[in-house]
Amino acid sequence: MATINVNRQGLGTGIGNGNFNTARTNAASAVTDGITGNGIVQYFATGRTKRFKRVFLHFDTSGITGTVSAAHIDINGTDGAGGDPDPNDTIMIKSTAFGGDGGTALATSDHFSSLDYSTAYSSELTTWSQGNNEYTLTAAALADIKNNDHFTLAIIDHDNDYVNSANTAVSDISIDFNVTITLDFTLAASSGYTHDVNGVAAASIGKVNSVATASIGKINSVD
């Protein structure tokens, strides 16, 4: 299994509003690009105020050209376990934040306009621990990791934000951004050439001189 570190990370804090839809769909009141320390993914509702906090991550996947057979993202938690009574259900979805290529600082407009609720990048994570937490990625995520140079996602509350319904009063997790977030992936076994080329591991090679490795039996007469 190979590992890629997160390239860019940010946090958006939504506006406080009494209307669920207004709070959910508005731009952020503030964003923190390149966040360090602790950050919260949250749906908050009390009295007349509702608010959403979302986390955004970008990974450079330009070096991955082979078929990805499995992948997960590891994130270190600080709170949301051991006596926290709030629901901790979260999910990763597709996003175009950071300009889509990780080259632009997180914008307040990214908080909602960058989200693709129709494309889940992970299964729902229903627990949260003070330590490592693992999001298992979906087939849609595996395909985008292979086909795109940039893999950008948002971590959002599941039970309220993702399903678009005010089901719980408070739902939150706390992330320790001082611990590097990683994308761990496994490439499908190749049926073609399986040796390293110019010091590059065979598992990381999709093509040699524009020829797919599955179609290569020999290079310079070497099996």
Summary of the structure (lengths in Angstrom):
residues: 223
radius of gyration: 19.5
end to end distance: 24.7
largest distance: 73.9
contacts: 705
relative contact order: 0.25
helix: 15%
strand: 45%
